[in-house]
Amino acid sequence: MFEINAEILANTTHCRKNNGCLAAESSSHCLNIEIVKCVGNKLLFVECNNSFCRYQLKYGHGSTICNCPVRMAIYNKYRK
């Protein structure tokens, strides 16, 4: 299980999966998304095209950004 700062969890109010990524299960959708690159530990470019996620943003031609505070914290702390 991942441990994330309570303030970050409190700021993640739009997750439709109830922060299922925190369980660190291999079946977690968000943990199975390929991270293409991380810019400045603040911007995750991912290989994903799911419209259900409110934290997903299309950027340019074909790029997708994940701006989920919990997912970013997991990546920055655990590199997963």
N, C-alpha and C positions, 0 to 999 in steps of 0.2 A: 504494500500500500504506500502511496506517495503522501508525503507530509507537506502541506502548502499553508502558508501564512493565512491566518483567519481574515485579515483585511482583504486579501486577494479573493478569497472565497466569497466574502460579503459583497464584493464588487462584481461578481460574476452572476448576474441576475437573469440572464436570458438563455441559459443552457436548457435545452429540451430533453437532455439525457440525464438530468439530475447529477451532473459531475461524475458520471460513471467512469471516467478516465482515472479517477483517484484510486479506484480499486486495483489498478495496475494489471487488469485481466487482459489476456491476449485477445479476447473477443471485443474489447472496447473499440468502438468505431474510431474515435479520435486518436487513439494510440496506434492504430493501423494506417493512418494517413501518412504518406511519405512526405517528409519535410525536405523541400528542395534546397532552401538556404534560410539562414537567419541573419538579419541585418541589425547590427548594434544591440543585440539581445532584446530588441523591442518589436521586431517585425518578422513574422514567419511566413515565408512563401511555401505553399503546400501543393501537393498533387491531389486535388480533391474537387469534386463537382457535385456536392450535395446541397440542394436548395433548402433543406430543412434547418440548417444551422444559421442562426442569427448572427453569428460571429464570423461568417465567411463573407469575404468581399472579392468581387472580381476586379482585377487590376490589369489594365492594358489588354493586349491580345492573348488570351489564353492563360494568363497568370491568375492565381488565387492566393489571397492573403487570409490567414487565420488570425483574428485579433482577440481570441479568447484569453482572458487574463490567467485562467487556470492552466490552459494548455501551454502558454508561454512560460509560466512558472515551472511547469514540469520539464519543459525542454531546457530551460536555463539551469535548473538545479540538477537534473538527472541525465541530460542529453539524450532523452528518449522522445 
